[in-house]
Amino acid sequence: MKATTPRQKAIHKAMRNLIPHAPYADFAPIAEAARGKHMRDLAPVDAAFLATVAHIRHVHTPYDELRDDGYDHDSARFFVADRIDEVLLGWGAPRGLDMSADQDGL
C-alpha cells in the first residue's frame, strides 16, 4: 500500500499523526477506506479520522452485534463510544470522539 498521489500522501501523514501506534493490520484497511470515493470531498485529515472511527467501531467494538440485537444506529453508537475512545487513546490519538482535545496536531 504505497501512497503515490498527493492526496494519498496527505491521508497517510494525517493517519501517522492521528494514530501513530496503530497496528499495521488496522492501519492498512483504514488508509484504504480513507481513500475511498465516498471520502473524496473531505479534507485528508477528516477522511482519516472518519475512516479510523468507522474501522474501530466495526472491528474493535460490539457495535454490529448491538445493531443485530435491535438497537438503533444512535443507541449502538452511544454504547460503543467509550471503547472507541479507548482504542484511539491506545493508538496514540491526540483526540477522541468528543473533539474537545487539541486538534492542532491533526
C-alpha positions in Angstrom: 0.0 0.0 0.0 2.2 2.8 -1.3 0.9 6.3 -1.3 1.6 7.7 -4.7 -0.7 10.7 -5.2 -0.6 13.9 -3.2 -3.9 13.1 -1.6 -2.8 9.6 -0.6 0.4 11.0 0.9 -1.7 13.6 2.8 -4.0 10.9 4.2 -1.0 8.8 5.3 0.5 11.8 7.0 -2.8 12.6 8.7 -3.0 9.0 9.9 0.5 8.9 11.2 -0.3 12.0 13.3 -3.8 10.7 14.3 -2.9 7.0 15.2 0.9 6.7 15.4 0.7 3.4 17.4 -2.0 1.6 15.3 -1.0 -1.9 14.2 -0.4 -2.3 10.5 -3.3 -4.8 10.4 -5.6 -1.9 11.3 -3.7 1.0 9.6 -3.9 -0.6 6.1 -7.7 -1.0 5.9 -8.2 2.4 7.5 -6.0 4.0 4.8 -7.9 2.2 2.1 -11.2 3.4 3.5 -10.0 7.0 3.8 -9.0 6.9 0.1 -12.5 5.7 -0.9 -14.7 7.6 -3.3 -17.2 8.5 -0.6 -14.4 10.4 1.2 -13.1 12.2 -1.8 -14.8 15.5 -0.9 -13.4 15.6 2.6 -10.1 17.0 3.7 -7.5 14.3 4.2 -7.4 14.7 7.9 -11.2 14.4 8.1 -11.2 11.3 5.9 -8.5 9.7 8.0 -10.4 10.4 11.3 -13.8 9.2 10.0 -12.3 6.1 8.5 -10.4 5.4 11.7 -13.6 5.8 13.8 -15.6 3.6 11.5 -13.0 0.9 11.5 -12.7 0.8 15.2 -16.5 0.8 15.6 -16.9 -2.2 13.4 -13.7 -4.2 14.2 -13.0 -3.4 17.9 -16.4 -2.9 19.5 -19.7 -4.9 19.7 -21.4 -2.2 17.5 -22.6 -4.7 14.8 -23.8 -7.1 17.4 -25.8 -4.4 19.1 -27.4 -3.4 15.8 -28.2 -7.1 15.2 -29.8 -7.2 18.6 -32.2 -4.4 17.6 -30.5 -1.3 18.9 -30.9 1.7 16.6 -27.9 3.4 15.0 -27.6 6.2 17.6 -28.0 3.9 20.6 -25.5 1.4 19.4 -23.0 4.2 18.7 -23.6 5.6 22.2 -22.8 2.3 23.8 -19.5 1.8 22.0 -18.3 5.4 22.2 -16.1 4.8 25.3 -14.5 1.8 23.7 -13.7 3.8 20.5 -12.0 6.4 22.7 -10.0 3.7 24.5 -8.7 2.3 21.2 -7.9 5.8 19.9 -6.0 6.5 23.1 -4.2 3.2 22.9 -3.1 4.1 19.3 -1.8 7.4 20.4 -4.5 9.6 19.1 -4.4 13.2 20.2 -8.3 13.4 20.3 -11.3 11.3 20.9 -14.8 11.3 19.6 -15.9 14.3 21.7 -13.5 16.5 19.7 -12.7 18.6 22.8 -8.9 17.8 22.7 -6.4 20.0 20.9 -6.7 19.4 17.1 -3.6 21.3 16.1 -1.7 18.1 15.6 -4.1 16.7 13.0 
